[in-house]
């Protein structure tokens, strides 16, 4: 199984938009972002769509088409980004219910629900403490 990189790519997109906006005022194309991330522009557009739904970016159509941040980078937390790109819980339980006759199968789901719930809450608290602006500042150090 491979790790899901949507969060990392979404933070890359937002950080890139901030960096470019410091140098010029025109919007950034998904192709330009894709070159920085080194992926297909379609992947970038999908993530930009999720970020737009959460009000983190906005698009501009027409002759000078592209993307911009919709909020200040200081006002975008990593929790905002995580919430935009992750619909599923951090960890899932069995795809199909385990055997209820087995003591492990019977008790494990409720035990792990509690553990996973605590981890998810801790993760959300940590992500809420860091802004995209801070990530960019640390990245450029």
Steps between C-alpha positions, in 0.01 A plus 500: 500500500627846419458811710247760396683815393200731443573701814865550407417600143224737619743673739752520214236664278406759762862575588582544132208739456627708793856508369395600149262768630796668672667550163207574271130570518364291213339163569691172479399225258458138598772420248748726682411342833529152348855581386595587858337187642620289204164343434223515245295824490184287530612391848555864592160608363323230704665620819440865411132414462492356853686803637259733320197324655645583842566862406879473507561589134307669223525471127500767236377428151569674174813639341693511828366171638647331803483455874555717806464461872156599624628581850816621660757219539511585871127424517529157336590230748621155410174379655314700233705323233456158661125550524486599134683197364416219744142385516571166664624444853874467556471125562223266394367188662448167327343526156256229604404418859733248665371178650290589810567152641873580523602695812732719290244552225236588759706746706759651269275741303374688808848511651657638184216751450601661831871496420446634149262767626765625742765502227271689262422762767872542578581531131233767450630702796854488365399595147291792628814649658691543174416733212599473136700818553703329774560195281632720220722696739652177637537360148696802380734512803 
